[in-house]
Amino acid sequence: MTAGPSPLAVKPRLAQFEGNRSRLETLPEKVMDRYEEKVAGLMKRLGSLPGALVAFSGGVDSTMLLAAAAEALGRERTLAVTADSPSLPRAEKGESLRLARDLEVRQVFLETEELDLPGFRDNGPDRCYHCKAELFRKIHSQVRAGNLPDWPLLYGETADDEGDHRPGSEAAREWNVLAPLAEFGFTKEEIRRFSKERGLRTWEKPSFACLASRIPYGTPIDKELLERVEKAETYLRERGFRQYRVRHHGEIARIELPPEDIPRASGPEREGLVERFKALGYAFVVLDLEGFRSGSLNRLLPGAGRS
């Protein structure tokens, strides 16, 4: 495919730049033997850049990447760029603000209009491609306008993502976006280890994906539907659940929780949960007995894993 326009392109640069909480003990210590080598390689790679624009959502991976960039380059040469759209829950936007503030890194928000794109609204298997391409295009246009520094753009793809259904990776390739964590083979486990070592509170943050991932492929997406799912998940968070997904299936809300949380949801929380979800317009509220798993809707895609 044709690469993105040149001002943010980093292909010419690639050759030049080769080269105390109680739960703290719960993080698994099993990591790949080459972890320290990966960290050293990552920091050297980042430090060789003139600066970094980091696509930053406030999730575990992008927070680790932002912290590593700020450590390697200095805060004055690191900029967090966050897409502000209906796909990003307001709670996650607020969390990204707090995290950037903790790291003392400047953050800018760019409003993205993926809901104006038929490829996103129609919600086909390539939906993520259109979302990422919209963000990268917006960043590129801001660089061209002189509103953002002309630094390489980085995003938080990991080694664990590479075998998964990730259409957004194609958009990253087209726009020459760097994926340093994947480049050095960082797994999700190693990213959490690095985050723990650097004192980042995201080291134990539950995994999260954009709200559009709650909607089965082929079901059109609009702002009202995203807000409905967000309100449903906000209720779960306010009731003390930490890891969850509310999958939208028309009149059915299918709730995924870790198996250990299912008894609480079906017991003392059941009446309030049903009442709230029905008030949001769902006729049926069901608990998925298989429990939480990331990207469960991808099972409907031939040969796909999670997302």
C-alpha positions in Angstrom: 0.0 0.0 0.0 1.0 3.6 -0.4 2.8 5.1 2.5 1.6 8.2 4.3 2.8 11.6 3.3 6.3 12.6 4.0 6.5 15.2 6.9 6.0 12.6 9.6 7.5 9.7 7.7 10.3 8.1 9.5 11.5 5.6 6.9 14.4 7.9 6.0 15.3 8.0 9.6 15.2 4.3 10.2 18.7 3.6 8.9 20.0 6.6 10.9 18.5 5.4 14.1 19.1 1.7 13.9 21.2 0.5 16.0 4.3 0.1 47.8 1.3 -1.5 47.5 0.2 -4.8 49.1 -0.3 -6.4 45.8 3.2 -5.6 44.6 4.3 -9.2 45.1 1.5 -10.7 42.9 3.2 -9.8 39.6 4.6 -13.0 38.1 8.4 -13.1 38.1 8.7 -15.4 35.1 10.1 -13.4 32.3 12.2 -14.1 29.2 16.0 -14.5 29.8 16.8 -11.6 27.6 14.7 -9.0 29.5 17.6 -6.8 30.6 19.0 -6.9 27.0 15.6 -5.8 25.7 15.4 -2.9 28.1 19.0 -1.8 27.2 18.2 -2.0 23.5 14.9 -0.1 23.9 16.5 2.7 25.8 19.3 3.0 23.3 16.9 3.0 20.4 14.7 5.6 22.0 17.6 7.8 23.0 18.9 7.9 19.4 15.7 9.6 18.2 15.5 13.4 17.9 12.3 13.3 20.0 9.2 11.2 20.2 5.5 11.7 19.6 3.9 8.9 21.6 0.3 7.7 20.7 -0.9 7.6 24.3 -4.2 6.1 25.5 -3.3 5.7 29.2 -3.3 1.9 28.9 -0.5 -0.4 30.2 1.5 -0.5 27.0 1.4 3.1 25.9 2.1 4.3 29.4 5.2 2.1 29.6 6.3 3.4 26.2 5.8 7.0 27.2 7.7 6.5 30.4 10.6 4.8 28.6 10.7 7.6 26.0 10.7 10.3 28.7 13.5 8.4 30.5 15.6 8.0 27.4 15.0 11.3 25.7 14.1 13.6 28.5 10.6 15.1 29.2 11.3 18.1 26.9 11.7 15.8 23.9 8.7 13.6 24.6 5.1 14.4 23.8 2.0 12.3 24.5 -0.6 12.5 21.9 -4.1 11.2 22.8 -7.0 10.7 20.5 -10.2 12.2 22.0 -13.2 10.4 20.5 -16.5 8.7 21.7 -14.5 5.4 21.6 -12.4 6.6 24.6 -14.4 6.5 27.9 -14.3 9.7 29.8 -12.8 7.9 32.8 -9.9 6.7 30.6 -9.3 10.2 29.3 -9.1 11.4 32.9 -6.7 8.6 33.7 -4.4 9.5 30.8 -4.3 13.1 32.1 -3.2 11.9 35.5 -0.6 9.5 34.2 0.9 12.2 31.9 1.0 14.6 34.8 2.7 11.9 37.0 5.4 11.5 34.3 5.7 15.3 33.9 5.2 14.9 30.1 3.3 17.3 28.0 0.1 15.9 26.6 -2.1 17.1 23.7 -5.5 15.8 22.7 -6.6 15.6 19.1 -10.3 15.1 18.3 -10.6 12.3 15.9 -13.7 11.7 13.6 -13.6 8.0 13.0 -17.4 8.0 13.3 -17.5 10.0 10.1 -15.7 7.2 8.3 -17.9 4.5 6.7 -15.1 1.9 7.2 -15.3 2.5 11.0 -19.1 3.0 11.3 -19.9 -0.2 9.3 -17.8 -2.1 11.8 -16.2 -4.7 9.6 -13.2 -6.8 10.7 -10.9 -4.0 9.5 -12.5 -1.4 11.8 -9.3 -0.9 13.9 -7.4 0.0 10.7 -9.7 3.0 10.0 -9.5 4.2 13.6 -5.7 4.1 13.8 -5.4 5.6 10.3 -7.6 8.5 11.4 -5.4 9.2 14.4 -2.1 8.9 12.4 -3.5 11.2 9.7 -4.6 13.8 12.3 -1.1 13.7 13.9 0.5 14.0 10.5 -1.6 17.0 9.6 -0.8 18.7 12.9 2.9 18.2 12.2 2.6 19.7 8.7 0.8 22.7 10.2 3.6 23.2 12.6 1.4 22.5 15.6 3.4 19.4 16.6 7.2 18.8 16.4 8.4 16.8 13.5 9.5 13.8 15.5 9.0 10.1 14.9 5.6 8.8 15.9 5.6 5.8 18.3 2.8 3.5 19.4 2.5 0.6 21.8 2.2 -2.5 19.7 3.9 -5.4 21.5 5.4 -8.8 20.6 2.2 -10.5 21.9 0.1 -8.5 19.4 2.0 -9.6 16.3 0.1 -13.0 15.9 -3.2 -11.4 16.8 -6.0 -9.8 14.7 -4.6 -6.3 14.6 -5.6 -4.3 11.4 -4.3 -1.2 13.1 -0.8 -2.5 12.5 -1.3 -2.1 8.7 -2.2 1.6 9.3 1.0 2.0 11.4 3.1 0.5 8.5 1.5 2.8 6.0 2.2 5.9 8.1 5.7 4.7 9.1 4.8 4.6 12.8 7.5 3.0 15.0 6.6 0.1 17.3 9.7 -0.1 19.6 8.1 -2.5 22.1 7.4 -5.0 19.3 10.8 -4.3 17.7 12.6 -5.5 20.8 10.2 -8.3 21.5 8.5 -7.0 24.7 5.7 -9.2 25.9 2.8 -8.0 28.0 4.4 -9.6 31.0 7.7 -7.8 30.5 5.9 -4.5 30.0 4.2 -5.0 33.4 7.6 -5.9 34.9 9.2 -2.7 33.5 6.2 -0.7 34.7 6.5 -2.2 38.2 10.3 -1.5 38.3 9.7 2.2 37.3 6.9 2.6 39.9 4.2 3.1 37.3 0.8 2.4 38.8 -0.4 0.9 35.5 1.7 -2.2 36.2 -1.4 -3.9 37.6 -4.0 -1.9 35.6 -6.5 -4.3 34.0 -6.3 -4.6 30.2 -8.5 -2.3 28.2 -9.6 -1.7 24.6 -11.7 0.9 22.9 -15.4 0.8 23.4 -15.9 -0.2 19.7 -14.4 -3.6 20.5 -17.6 -4.4 22.6 -19.7 -4.4 19.4 -19.8 -7.5 17.2 -18.5 -7.0 13.7 -21.2 -6.1 11.3 -23.3 -4.2 13.8 -23.1 -0.5 12.8 -21.5 1.8 15.4 -22.8 5.2 16.4 -22.1 7.6 19.2 -25.3 6.7 21.1 -24.3 3.0 21.1 -20.8 3.7 22.4 -22.2 5.9 25.1 -24.6 3.1 26.1 -21.8 0.6 26.5 -19.7 3.2 28.4 -22.5 3.8 30.9 -22.9 0.0 31.4 -19.2 -0.4 32.1 -19.1 2.6 34.3 -21.7 1.0 36.5 -19.6 -2.1 36.8 -16.5 0.0 37.7 -18.5 2.0 40.3 -19.6 -1.3 41.9 -16.0 -2.3 42.4 -15.4 -4.6 39.5 -11.9 -4.1 38.0 -11.8 -6.3 34.9 -14.9 -6.4 32.7 -16.4 -6.2 29.3 -20.0 -5.4 28.3 -20.5 -7.0 24.9 -23.5 -5.5 23.0 -25.7 -8.0 21.2 -28.7 -5.9 20.2 -31.2 -6.2 23.1 -28.8 -8.4 25.0 -25.9 -7.2 27.2 -23.4 -10.0 27.7 -21.2 -9.3 30.7 -17.7 -10.8 30.9 -16.1 -10.9 34.4 -13.2 -12.9 35.8 -14.7 -16.2 37.1 -14.0 -15.2 40.7 -16.3 -12.2 40.3 -19.3 -14.0 38.8 -20.8 -15.2 42.1 -20.9 -11.6 43.3 -22.5 -10.3 40.1 -25.1 -13.1 40.2 -25.6 -12.8 43.9 -25.6 -9.5 45.9 -25.1 -7.3 42.8 -27.7 -9.0 40.6 -30.8 -6.9 41.2 -29.0 -3.5 40.9 -27.1 -4.6 37.9 -30.2 -5.8 36.1 -32.1 -2.7 37.0 -29.3 -0.4 35.7 -28.8 -2.3 32.4 -32.5 -2.4 31.7 -32.7 1.4 32.3 -30.0 1.7 29.6 -32.3 -0.1 27.1 -31.2 -3.7 27.4 -34.1 -6.2 27.5 -31.9 -9.1 28.6 -28.8 -9.0 30.9 -26.6 -12.2 30.9 -23.4 -13.3 32.6 -21.0 -15.1 30.3 -20.0 -18.2 32.4 -16.8 -18.6 30.5 -15.6 -15.4 32.1 -13.6 -12.4 30.9 -11.3 -12.9 27.9 -9.8 -10.2 25.8 -11.2 -9.9 22.3 -13.8 -12.7 22.6 -15.7 -11.3 19.6 -12.7 -12.2 17.4 -13.7 -15.8 17.7 -16.2 -15.0 15.0 -13.3 -14.3 12.6 -11.8 -17.3 10.8 -8.4 -18.1 12.2 -8.3 -15.1 14.6 -7.3 -15.0 18.2 -7.9 -12.1 20.7 -7.5 -8.4 20.4 
